[in-house]
Amino acid sequence: MWIVFTVICILLLFIVVRFLKRINNYTLIARNVTLIYYSLKNEHATRFKNEEQLLAATGIIDAWVYLNRKELRIGDIVDAVTFSKYDGIVLLPAQIDLYDSIESLTPRESDRLLNFVLNLEARLFSVDSPRISARDILYALKKKRDTIQKAIQATKQRAETSIPPAVTSLVNGIIESIDFAEVDTELAQYKEE
């Protein structure tokens, strides 16, 4: 009897550890952002002028608590949108990145959602973990890039068929209160001439 009980406990512990390894802050944020993105894209696409506005709205909804507590500004979300055009992560205002300069970043529109998630996560982690240096946050995100990308792809496949009602409700509640004039003003400063 004790042997069966011990084997069951070991199996349950193994399952819990495997589950916890799969879900971490990197993938949790990536999943949430992807669900919000596709909820907005599917239900509110006509509200957005372009992909930048859609990404900005996604980031605003995901970071809603940070914005309300004044820990982030809409400009921080717009920075994440702006740098999502490139294959790199930049954490402003320190301009710290893992490249020699912003000019060395490679444009990569095909990975825009992934790059946005990486840049948004950098900002969220810098608020949540102020004792960790920006360079360490960026290094960790670079190392987790493949894991984050897999989480986005898996979530995208699920989001194409259905989005959880809790996400839809959250998105619908917040989308009505976003001031897109402020978002557009912030985005305008990064427009290429």
N, CA and C atoms as a LAMMPS dump frame, in Angstrom:
ITEM: TIMESTEP
0
ITEM: NUMBER OF ATOMS
579
ITEM: BOX BOUNDS ff ff ff
-5.0000000000000000e+02 5.0000000000000000e+02
-5.0000000000000000e+02 5.0000000000000000e+02
-5.0000000000000000e+02 5.0000000000000000e+02
ITEM: ATOMS id mol type element x y z
1 1 1 N 0.821 -1.203 0
2 1 2 C 0 0 0
3 1 3 C 0.862 1.262 0
4 2 1 N 1.871 1.279 0.858
5 2 2 C 2.748 2.449 0.926
6 2 3 C 3.531 2.633 -0.365
7 3 1 N 3.878 1.559 -0.989
8 3 2 C 4.627 1.646 -2.244
9 3 3 C 3.756 2.284 -3.323
10 4 1 N 2.504 1.873 -3.401
11 4 2 C 1.575 2.464 -4.382
12 4 3 C 1.394 3.946 -4.092
13 5 1 N 1.197 4.279 -2.813
14 5 2 C 1.031 5.673 -2.423
15 5 3 C 2.268 6.505 -2.782
16 6 1 N 3.447 5.968 -2.521
17 6 2 C 4.705 6.653 -2.828
18 6 3 C 4.866 6.852 -4.333
19 7 1 N 4.556 5.839 -5.108
20 7 2 C 4.657 5.944 -6.573
21 7 3 C 3.69 7.003 -7.098
22 8 1 N 2.478 7.02 -6.58
23 8 2 C 1.488 8.022 -7.003
24 8 3 C 1.975 9.428 -6.65
25 9 1 N 2.508 9.594 -5.454
26 9 2 C 3.025 10.919 -5.042
27 9 3 C 4.174 11.358 -5.939
28 10 1 N 5.059 10.448 -6.265
29 10 2 C 6.192 10.786 -7.137
30 10 3 C 5.695 11.179 -8.525
31 11 1 N 4.73 10.425 -9.042
32 11 2 C 4.16 10.761 -10.363
33 11 3 C 3.471 12.121 -10.343
34 12 1 N 2.691 12.388 -9.3
35 12 2 C 2.03 13.696 -9.193
36 12 3 C 3.048 14.826 -9.087
37 13 1 N 4.077 14.622 -8.313
38 13 2 C 5.129 15.633 -8.187
39 13 3 C 5.806 15.872 -9.53
40 14 1 N 6.072 14.804 -10.26
41 14 2 C 6.671 14.918 -11.59
42 14 3 C 5.775 15.728 -12.533
43 15 1 N 4.473 15.456 -12.511
44 15 2 C 3.523 16.18 -13.372
45 15 3 C 3.476 17.65 -12.99
46 16 1 N 3.424 17.945 -11.707
47 16 2 C 3.383 19.343 -11.248
48 16 3 C 4.651 20.085 -11.66
49 17 1 N 5.801 19.466 -11.489
50 17 2 C 7.069 20.105 -11.861
51 17 3 C 7.108 20.373 -13.36
52 18 1 N 6.687 19.406 -14.162
53 18 2 C 6.657 19.61 -15.625
54 18 3 C 5.716 20.745 -16.004
55 19 1 N 4.551 20.808 -15.347
56 19 2 C 3.59 21.869 -15.617
57 19 3 C 4.173 23.231 -15.253
58 20 1 N 4.791 23.321 -14.085
59 20 2 C 5.361 24.591 -13.643
60 20 3 C 6.531 25.027 -14.523
61 21 1 N 7.276 24.069 -15.062
62 21 2 C 8.383 24.409 -15.95
63 21 3 C 7.862 25.04 -17.241
64 22 1 N 6.703 24.577 -17.706
65 22 2 C 6.139 25.097 -18.949
66 22 3 C 5.567 26.492 -18.781
67 23 1 N 4.992 26.757 -17.63
68 23 2 C 4.37 28.056 -17.413
69 23 3 C 5.276 28.874 -16.51
70 24 1 N 5.811 29.936 -17.062
71 24 2 C 6.608 30.878 -16.301
72 24 3 C 6.179 32.27 -16.74
73 25 1 N 6.738 33.29 -16.161
74 25 2 C 6.315 34.646 -16.52
75 25 3 C 6.535 34.953 -17.992
76 26 1 N 7.595 34.423 -18.571
77 26 2 C 7.87 34.676 -19.98
78 26 3 C 6.731 34.169 -20.855
79 27 1 N 6.334 32.915 -20.627
80 27 2 C 5.286 32.334 -21.46
81 27 3 C 3.899 32.824 -21.059
82 28 1 N 3.696 33.092 -19.788
83 28 2 C 2.398 33.595 -19.337
84 28 3 C 2.088 34.943 -19.99
85 29 1 N 3.048 35.847 -19.971
86 29 2 C 2.844 37.149 -20.609
87 29 3 C 2.656 36.974 -22.11
88 30 1 N 3.465 36.113 -22.725
89 30 2 C 3.345 35.879 -24.172
90 30 3 C 1.957 35.352 -24.521
91 31 1 N 1.443 34.428 -23.736
92 31 2 C 0.098 33.889 -23.981
93 31 3 C -0.966 34.964 -23.819
94 32 1 N -0.87 35.736 -22.734
95 32 2 C -1.861 36.793 -22.503
96 32 3 C -1.849 37.83 -23.623
97 33 1 N -0.659 38.277 -23.999
98 33 2 C -0.55 39.281 -25.063
99 33 3 C -1.118 38.729 -26.367
100 34 1 N -0.809 37.486 -26.683
101 34 2 C -1.305 36.882 -27.922
102 34 3 C -2.827 36.767 -27.907
103 35 1 N -3.398 36.359 -26.791
104 35 2 C -4.856 36.277 -26.691
105 35 3 C -5.508 37.649 -26.84
106 36 1 N -4.929 38.652 -26.19
107 36 2 C -5.462 40.011 -26.306
108 36 3 C -5.351 40.497 -27.743
109 37 1 N -4.2 40.274 -28.366
110 37 2 C -3.961 40.695 -29.749
111 37 3 C -5.021 40.108 -30.685
112 38 1 N -5.241 38.793 -30.582
113 38 2 C -6.204 38.16 -31.481
114 38 3 C -7.645 38.494 -31.124
115 39 1 N -7.925 38.75 -29.87
116 39 2 C -9.257 39.212 -29.489
117 39 3 C -9.536 40.571 -30.131
118 40 1 N -8.569 41.468 -30.049
119 40 2 C -8.723 42.784 -30.679
120 40 3 C -8.814 42.662 -32.198
121 41 1 N -7.958 41.843 -32.761
122 41 2 C -7.924 41.685 -34.214
123 41 3 C -9.23 41.085 -34.747
124 42 1 N -9.778 40.125 -34.009
125 42 2 C -11.009 39.463 -34.451
126 42 3 C -12.266 40.286 -34.193
127 43 1 N -12.317 40.956 -33.061
128 43 2 C -13.544 41.639 -32.647
129 43 3 C -13.554 43.149 -32.875
130 44 1 N -12.378 43.768 -32.947
131 44 2 C -12.321 45.228 -32.993
132 44 3 C -11.402 45.749 -34.095
133 45 1 N -11.18 44.98 -35.123
134 45 2 C -10.206 45.341 -36.17
135 45 3 C -10.502 46.697 -36.807
136 46 1 N -11.758 47.054 -36.937
137 46 2 C -12.118 48.321 -37.603
138 46 3 C -11.754 49.545 -36.768
139 47 1 N -11.46 49.362 -35.51
140 47 2 C -11.086 50.494 -34.642
141 47 3 C -9.657 50.973 -34.871
142 48 1 N -8.848 50.151 -35.538
143 48 2 C -7.423 50.45 -35.651
144 48 3 C -7.062 50.865 -37.068
145 49 1 N -6.257 51.914 -37.147
146 49 2 C -5.807 52.422 -38.45
147 49 3 C -4.724 51.54 -39.053
148 50 1 N -3.922 50.911 -38.186
149 50 2 C -2.767 50.152 -38.672
150 50 3 C -2.309 49.161 -37.602
151 51 1 N -1.3 48.386 -37.956
152 51 2 C -0.761 47.364 -37.049
153 51 3 C -0.167 47.999 -35.788
154 52 1 N 0.44 49.184 -35.922
155 52 2 C 1.021 49.847 -34.754
156 52 3 C -0.042 50.145 -33.707
157 53 1 N -1.194 50.624 -34.158
158 53 2 C -2.259 50.945 -33.216
159 53 3 C -2.814 49.678 -32.567
160 54 1 N -2.932 48.609 -33.339
161 54 2 C -3.398 47.327 -32.8
162 54 3 C -2.422 46.81 -31.741
163 55 1 N -1.132 46.855 -32.031
164 55 2 C -0.131 46.422 -31.05
165 55 3 C -0.142 47.321 -29.815
166 56 1 N -0.269 48.629 -30.03
167 56 2 C -0.303 49.556 -28.892
168 56 3 C -1.504 49.256 -27.998
169 57 1 N -2.667 49.033 -28.596
170 57 2 C -3.859 48.706 -27.804
171 57 3 C -3.652 47.395 -27.049
172 58 1 N -3.03 46.429 -27.702
173 58 2 C -2.728 45.151 -27.054
174 58 3 C -1.849 45.374 -25.822
175 59 1 N -0.788 46.156 -25.999
176 59 2 C 0.116 46.432 -24.884
177 59 3 C -0.545 47.217 -23.767
178 60 1 N -1.39 48.173 -24.135
179 60 2 C -2.093 48.976 -23.129
180 60 3 C -3.005 48.089 -22.294
181 61 1 N -3.718 47.194 -22.95
182 61 2 C -4.614 46.302 -22.204
183 61 3 C -3.812 45.361 -21.314
184 62 1 N -2.738 44.788 -21.842
185 62 2 C -1.924 43.876 -21.038
186 62 3 C -1.279 44.59 -19.855
187 63 1 N -0.858 45.814 -20.057
188 63 2 C -0.154 46.575 -19.006
189 63 3 C -1.084 47.546 -18.272
190 64 1 N -2.375 47.317 -18.352
191 64 2 C -3.374 48.238 -17.795
192 64 3 C -3.097 48.572 -16.329
193 65 1 N -2.772 47.58 -15.532
194 65 2 C -2.505 47.813 -14.103
195 65 3 C -1.273 48.699 -13.935
196 66 1 N -0.233 48.453 -14.712
197 66 2 C 1.004 49.252 -14.636
198 66 3 C 0.732 50.704 -15.029
199 67 1 N -0.109 50.89 -16.03
200 67 2 C -0.445 52.245 -16.485
201 67 3 C -1.274 52.978 -15.435
202 68 1 N -2.23 52.298 -14.846
203 68 2 C -3.064 52.925 -13.815
204 68 3 C -2.279 53.278 -12.566
205 69 1 N -1.258 52.484 -12.247
206 69 2 C -0.419 52.781 -11.083
207 69 3 C 0.718 53.738 -11.426
208 70 1 N 0.752 54.199 -12.681
209 70 2 C 1.777 55.142 -13.174
210 70 3 C 3.182 54.542 -13.13
211 71 1 N 3.276 53.219 -13.215
212 71 2 C 4.574 52.558 -13.263
213 71 3 C 5.104 52.507 -14.693
214 72 1 N 4.204 52.582 -15.65
215 72 2 C 4.552 52.691 -17.074
216 72 3 C 3.721 53.818 -17.668
217 73 1 N 4.209 54.351 -18.791
218 73 2 C 3.463 55.368 -19.535
219 73 3 C 3.044 54.751 -20.868
220 74 1 N 2.082 55.368 -21.511
221 74 2 C 1.705 54.915 -22.847
222 74 3 C 2.923 54.996 -23.763
223 75 1 N 3.789 55.958 -23.537
224 75 2 C 5.017 56.073 -24.325
225 75 3 C 5.902 54.841 -24.217
226 76 1 N 5.893 54.177 -23.071
227 76 2 C 6.67 52.941 -22.912
228 76 3 C 6.1 51.832 -23.796
229 77 1 N 4.779 51.771 -23.876
230 77 2 C 4.125 50.78 -24.74
231 77 3 C 4.433 51.102 -26.196
232 78 1 N 4.377 52.376 -26.537
233 78 2 C 4.67 52.799 -27.911
234 78 3 C 6.126 52.486 -28.269
235 79 1 N 7.038 52.641 -27.319
236 79 2 C 8.431 52.247 -27.567
237 79 3 C 8.511 50.764 -27.916
238 80 1 N 7.77 49.944 -27.18
239 80 2 C 7.756 48.501 -27.467
240 80 3 C 7.212 48.239 -28.869
241 81 1 N 6.186 48.987 -29.266
242 81 2 C 5.619 48.863 -30.622
243 81 3 C 6.657 49.278 -31.654
244 82 1 N 7.296 50.399 -31.422
245 82 2 C 8.28 50.931 -32.363
246 82 3 C 9.419 49.95 -32.585
247 83 1 N 9.954 49.394 -31.517
248 83 2 C 11.082 48.479 -31.643
249 83 3 C 10.663 47.076 -32.067
250 84 1 N 9.363 46.825 -32.147
251 84 2 C 8.906 45.517 -32.622
252 84 3 C 9.157 45.337 -34.119
253 85 1 N 9.494 46.419 -34.797
254 85 2 C 9.81 46.337 -36.232
255 85 3 C 11.172 45.688 -36.459
256 86 1 N 11.946 45.56 -35.41
257 86 2 C 13.331 45.099 -35.533
258 86 3 C 13.532 43.782 -34.806
259 87 1 N 14.558 43.084 -35.195
260 87 2 C 14.907 41.822 -34.562
261 87 3 C 15.837 42.11 -33.388
262 88 1 N 15.271 42.673 -32.339
263 88 2 C 16.065 43.013 -31.171
264 88 3 C 15.18 43.534 -30.066
265 89 1 N 15.75 43.636 -28.885
266 89 2 C 15.024 44.131 -27.723
267 89 3 C 15.754 45.371 -27.236
268 90 1 N 15.04 46.454 -27.101
269 90 2 C 15.638 47.702 -26.629
270 90 3 C 14.847 48.17 -25.422
271 91 1 N 15.549 48.487 -24.358
272 91 2 C 14.911 48.96 -23.142
273 91 3 C 15.261 50.427 -22.958
274 92 1 N 14.289 51.292 -23.209
275 92 2 C 14.484 52.724 -23.067
276 92 3 C 14.158 53.116 -21.634
277 93 1 N 14.564 54.257 -21.121
278 93 2 C 15.298 55.328 -21.787
279 93 3 C 16.801 55.123 -21.806
280 94 1 N 17.282 54.068 -21.185
281 94 2 C 18.731 53.88 -21.102
282 94 3 C 19.347 53.482 -22.444
283 95 1 N 18.52 53.161 -23.421
284 95 2 C 19.009 52.738 -24.739
285 95 3 C 19.949 51.546 -24.605
286 96 1 N 19.691 50.719 -23.621
287 96 2 C 20.527 49.539 -23.431
288 96 3 C 19.947 48.428 -24.296
289 97 1 N 20.776 47.871 -25.134
290 97 2 C 20.354 46.723 -25.914
291 97 3 C 21.531 45.76 -26.036
292 98 1 N 21.312 44.663 -26.676
293 98 2 C 22.377 43.674 -26.815
294 98 3 C 23.103 43.821 -28.149
295 99 1 N 22.979 44.969 -28.751
296 99 2 C 23.62 45.255 -30.025
297 99 3 C 24.476 46.5 -29.849
298 100 1 N 25.28 46.812 -30.852
299 100 2 C 26.139 47.988 -30.753
300 100 3 C 25.336 49.28 -30.749
301 101 1 N 24.29 49.329 -31.543
302 101 2 C 23.463 50.534 -31.591
303 101 3 C 22.104 50.176 -32.148
304 102 1 N 21.166 51.069 -31.991
305 102 2 C 19.83 50.854 -32.529
306 102 3 C 19.891 50.712 -34.048
307 103 1 N 20.804 51.421 -34.686
308 103 2 C 20.925 51.341 -36.138
309 103 3 C 21.311 49.945 -36.608
310 104 1 N 21.94 49.157 -35.752
311 104 2 C 22.37 47.819 -36.16
312 104 3 C 21.238 46.793 -36.089
313 105 1 N 20.096 47.193 -35.565
314 105 2 C 18.982 46.262 -35.48
315 105 3 C 18.457 45.965 -36.889
316 106 1 N 18.081 44.737 -37.119
317 106 2 C 17.619 44.308 -38.43
318 106 3 C 16.101 44.374 -38.5
319 107 1 N 15.549 45.077 -39.5
320 107 2 C 14.085 45.072 -39.64
321 107 3 C 13.581 43.645 -39.873
322 108 1 N 12.491 43.288 -39.209
323 108 2 C 11.96 41.946 -39.338
324 108 3 C 10.47 41.959 -39.072
325 109 1 N 9.712 42.436 -40.027
326 109 2 C 8.269 42.568 -39.87
327 109 3 C 7.58 41.222 -39.635
328 110 1 N 8.134 40.128 -40.155
329 110 2 C 7.458 38.834 -40.047
330 110 3 C 7.36 38.353 -38.598
331 111 1 N 8.257 38.802 -37.752
332 111 2 C 8.244 38.411 -36.341
333 111 3 C 7.744 39.552 -35.456
334 112 1 N 6.866 40.352 -35.982
335 112 2 C 6.447 41.569 -35.283
336 112 3 C 5.805 41.287 -33.928
337 113 1 N 4.885 40.333 -33.858
338 113 2 C 4.235 40.038 -32.583
339 113 3 C 5.254 39.505 -31.573
340 114 1 N 6.129 38.619 -32.005
341 114 2 C 7.179 38.107 -31.114
342 114 3 C 8.06 39.245 -30.613
343 115 1 N 8.519 40.097 -31.511
344 115 2 C 9.378 41.213 -31.115
345 115 3 C 8.652 42.173 -30.177
346 116 1 N 7.355 42.376 -30.419
347 116 2 C 6.57 43.231 -29.536
348 116 3 C 6.494 42.615 -28.135
349 117 1 N 6.199 41.321 -28.071
350 117 2 C 6.116 40.642 -26.776
351 117 3 C 7.442 40.765 -26.031
352 118 1 N 8.547 40.533 -26.721
353 118 2 C 9.864 40.638 -26.083
354 118 3 C 10.112 42.046 -25.542
355 119 1 N 9.796 43.051 -26.34
356 119 2 C 10.017 44.431 -25.906
357 119 3 C 9.061 44.83 -24.783
358 120 1 N 7.821 44.36 -24.829
359 120 2 C 6.872 44.64 -23.751
360 120 3 C 7.311 43.941 -22.463
361 121 1 N 7.717 42.681 -22.58
362 121 2 C 8.177 41.954 -21.395
363 121 3 C 9.376 42.647 -20.754
364 122 1 N 10.269 43.181 -21.552
365 122 2 C 11.426 43.899 -21.003
366 122 3 C 10.961 45.052 -20.118
367 123 1 N 9.943 45.771 -20.563
368 123 2 C 9.433 46.901 -19.782
369 123 3 C 8.718 46.425 -18.519
370 124 1 N 7.912 45.373 -18.641
371 124 2 C 7.194 44.863 -17.472
372 124 3 C 8.165 44.315 -16.425
373 125 1 N 9.16 43.55 -16.876
374 125 2 C 10.129 42.994 -15.936
375 125 3 C 10.973 44.083 -15.286
376 126 1 N 11.248 45.175 -15.998
377 126 2 C 12.037 46.253 -15.399
378 126 3 C 11.265 46.932 -14.273
379 127 1 N 9.933 46.953 -14.371
380 127 2 C 9.109 47.503 -13.292
381 127 3 C 9.005 46.496 -12.144
382 128 1 N 8.747 45.234 -12.494
383 128 2 C 8.55 44.206 -11.467
384 128 3 C 9.828 43.841 -10.722
385 129 1 N 10.966 43.999 -11.38
386 129 2 C 12.252 43.598 -10.784
387 129 3 C 13.262 44.734 -10.896
388 130 1 N 13.05 45.825 -10.177
389 130 2 C 13.93 46.986 -10.327
390 130 3 C 15.371 46.739 -9.897
391 131 1 N 15.614 45.696 -9.119
392 131 2 C 16.979 45.406 -8.677
393 131 3 C 17.787 44.653 -9.729
394 132 1 N 17.088 44.116 -10.733
395 132 2 C 17.783 43.395 -11.8
396 132 3 C 18.15 44.395 -12.888
397 133 1 N 19.383 44.341 -13.324
398 133 2 C 19.848 45.311 -14.324
399 133 3 C 19.139 45.098 -15.658
400 134 1 N 19.046 46.169 -16.421
401 134 2 C 18.427 46.101 -17.747
402 134 3 C 19.158 45.091 -18.625
403 135 1 N 20.466 45.072 -18.529
404 135 2 C 21.252 44.132 -19.333
405 135 3 C 20.9 42.684 -18.987
406 136 1 N 20.694 42.383 -17.708
407 136 2 C 20.339 41.023 -17.302
408 136 3 C 18.925 40.656 -17.776
409 137 1 N 18.012 41.605 -17.719
410 137 2 C 16.652 41.366 -18.216
411 137 3 C 16.692 41.053 -19.707
412 138 1 N 17.43 41.854 -20.452
413 138 2 C 17.522 41.64 -21.894
414 138 3 C 18.2 40.313 -22.223
415 139 1 N 19.219 39.975 -21.478
416 139 2 C 19.916 38.703 -21.694
417 139 3 C 18.954 37.529 -21.461
418 140 1 N 18.191 37.594 -20.38
419 140 2 C 17.239 36.521 -20.062
420 140 3 C 16.188 36.392 -21.166
421 141 1 N 15.704 37.521 -21.659
422 141 2 C 14.708 37.485 -22.732
423 141 3 C 15.284 36.892 -24.014
424 142 1 N 16.526 37.239 -24.318
425 142 2 C 17.168 36.651 -25.508
426 142 3 C 17.273 35.132 -25.361
427 143 1 N 17.609 34.678 -24.167
428 143 2 C 17.736 33.23 -23.939
429 143 3 C 16.374 32.526 -24.009
430 144 1 N 15.317 33.219 -23.638
431 144 2 C 13.97 32.637 -23.62
432 144 3 C 13.197 32.887 -24.921
433 145 1 N 13.826 33.499 -25.893
434 145 2 C 13.147 33.87 -27.138
435 145 3 C 12.432 32.68 -27.784
436 146 1 N 13.082 31.534 -27.899
437 146 2 C 12.464 30.368 -28.534
438 146 3 C 11.269 29.863 -27.735
439 147 1 N 11.394 29.858 -26.425
440 147 2 C 10.285 29.434 -25.563
441 147 3 C 9.101 30.375 -25.719
442 148 1 N 9.37 31.667 -25.755
443 148 2 C 8.324 32.671 -25.928
444 148 3 C 7.667 32.507 -27.297
445 149 1 N 8.475 32.287 -28.318
446 149 2 C 7.944 32.106 -29.667
447 149 3 C 7.024 30.883 -29.739
448 150 1 N 7.408 29.787 -29.094
449 150 2 C 6.564 28.59 -29.077
450 150 3 C 5.244 28.863 -28.356
451 151 1 N 5.299 29.618 -27.267
452 151 2 C 4.069 29.959 -26.534
453 151 3 C 3.146 30.809 -27.403
454 152 1 N 3.716 31.744 -28.145
455 152 2 C 2.911 32.59 -29.04
456 152 3 C 2.264 31.734 -30.126
457 153 1 N 3.037 30.848 -30.741
458 153 2 C 2.5 30.002 -31.812
459 153 3 C 1.382 29.086 -31.305
460 154 1 N 1.59 28.472 -30.152
461 154 2 C 0.559 27.585 -29.596
462 154 3 C -0.705 28.369 -29.258
463 155 1 N -0.534 29.554 -28.699
464 155 2 C -1.681 30.381 -28.332
465 155 3 C -2.385 30.892 -29.578
466 156 1 N -1.622 31.253 -30.582
467 156 2 C -2.204 31.737 -31.839
468 156 3 C -3.111 30.664 -32.457
469 157 1 N -2.667 29.426 -32.456
470 157 2 C -3.476 28.343 -33.013
471 157 3 C -4.784 28.181 -32.254
472 158 1 N -4.734 28.296 -30.934
473 158 2 C -5.966 28.207 -30.135
474 158 3 C -6.843 29.426 -30.346
475 159 1 N -6.226 30.604 -30.452
476 159 2 C -6.983 31.85 -30.571
477 159 3 C -7.722 31.951 -31.903
478 160 1 N -7.248 31.244 -32.909
479 160 2 C -7.925 31.272 -34.206
480 160 3 C -9.28 30.583 -34.144
481 161 1 N -9.462 29.657 -33.207
482 161 2 C -10.745 28.971 -33.092
483 161 3 C -11.614 29.548 -31.975
484 162 1 N -11.013 29.872 -30.846
485 162 2 C -11.802 30.47 -29.767
486 162 3 C -10.896 31.194 -28.777
487 163 1 N -11.458 32.244 -28.232
488 163 2 C -10.755 33.026 -27.215
489 163 3 C -11.557 32.899 -25.923
490 164 1 N -10.889 32.651 -24.799
491 164 2 C -11.629 32.496 -23.538
492 164 3 C -12.52 33.719 -23.256
493 165 1 N -13.74 33.476 -22.779
494 165 2 C -14.667 34.58 -22.494
495 165 3 C -14.1 35.616 -21.533
496 166 1 N -13.28 35.204 -20.584
497 166 2 C -12.692 36.16 -19.633
498 166 3 C -11.808 37.164 -20.361
499 167 1 N -11.067 36.705 -21.367
500 167 2 C -10.2 37.612 -22.14
501 167 3 C -11.059 38.561 -22.963
502 168 1 N -12.072 38.031 -23.62
503 168 2 C -12.966 38.864 -24.432
504 168 3 C -13.636 39.928 -23.577
505 169 1 N -14.078 39.542 -22.406
506 169 2 C -14.73 40.49 -21.498
507 169 3 C -13.761 41.581 -21.054
508 170 1 N -12.549 41.195 -20.69
509 170 2 C -11.526 42.163 -20.294
510 170 3 C -11.23 43.137 -21.432
511 171 1 N -11.008 42.605 -22.611
512 171 2 C -10.683 43.431 -23.775
513 171 3 C -11.825 44.394 -24.069
514 172 1 N -13.058 43.904 -24.089
515 172 2 C -14.207 44.765 -24.383
516 172 3 C -14.359 45.87 -23.345
517 173 1 N -14.075 45.554 -22.093
518 173 2 C -14.196 46.56 -21.038
519 173 3 C -13.162 47.664 -21.133
520 174 1 N -11.945 47.305 -21.467
521 174 2 C -10.861 48.293 -21.498
522 174 3 C -10.826 49.062 -22.815
523 175 1 N -11.143 48.418 -23.922
524 175 2 C -10.986 49.043 -25.24
525 175 3 C -11.785 50.343 -25.356
526 176 1 N -12.907 50.409 -24.692
527 176 2 C -13.747 51.613 -24.767
528 176 3 C -13.114 52.82 -24.081
529 177 1 N -12.189 52.588 -23.172
530 177 2 C -11.617 53.708 -22.414
531 177 3 C -10.25 54.158 -22.933
532 178 1 N -9.719 53.518 -23.971
533 178 2 C -8.401 53.905 -24.482
534 178 3 C -8.525 55.152 -25.34
535 179 1 N -7.675 56.127 -25.067
536 179 2 C -7.642 57.366 -25.841
537 179 3 C -6.624 57.198 -26.969
538 180 1 N -7.117 56.885 -28.176
539 180 2 C -6.21 56.638 -29.286
540 180 3 C -5.536 57.914 -29.782
541 181 1 N -6.066 59.071 -29.45
542 181 2 C -5.397 60.322 -29.825
543 181 3 C -4.028 60.385 -29.152
544 182 1 N -3.969 60.006 -27.884
545 182 2 C -2.684 59.996 -27.172
546 182 3 C -1.738 58.955 -27.765
547 183 1 N -2.273 57.796 -28.114
548 183 2 C -1.451 56.75 -28.729
549 183 3 C -0.892 57.24 -30.062
550 184 1 N -1.746 57.856 -30.887
551 184 2 C -1.302 58.366 -32.185
552 184 3 C -0.226 59.442 -32.028
553 185 1 N -0.386 60.31 -31.04
554 185 2 C 0.606 61.352 -30.794
555 185 3 C 1.944 60.723 -30.433
556 186 1 N 1.915 59.722 -29.563
557 186 2 C 3.145 59.033 -29.174
558 186 3 C 3.772 58.31 -30.374
559 187 1 N 2.942 57.658 -31.186
560 187 2 C 3.453 56.938 -32.352
561 187 3 C 4.054 57.89 -33.383
562 188 1 N 3.483 59.081 -33.5
563 188 2 C 3.918 60.046 -34.523
564 188 3 C 5.374 60.418 -34.364
565 189 1 N 5.884 60.447 -33.143
566 189 2 C 7.267 60.845 -32.948
567 189 3 C 8.265 59.826 -33.495
568 190 1 N 7.793 58.62 -33.809
569 190 2 C 8.669 57.599 -34.343
570 190 3 C 8.475 57.326 -35.832
571 191 1 N 7.52 58.034 -36.435
572 191 2 C 7.246 57.807 -37.863
573 191 3 C 8.459 58.183 -38.694
574 192 1 N 8.773 57.322 -39.647
575 192 2 C 9.881 57.61 -40.554
576 192 3 C 9.424 58.618 -41.6
577 193 1 N 10.29 59.542 -41.911
578 193 2 C 9.924 60.581 -42.877
579 193 3 C 10.274 60.191 -44.277
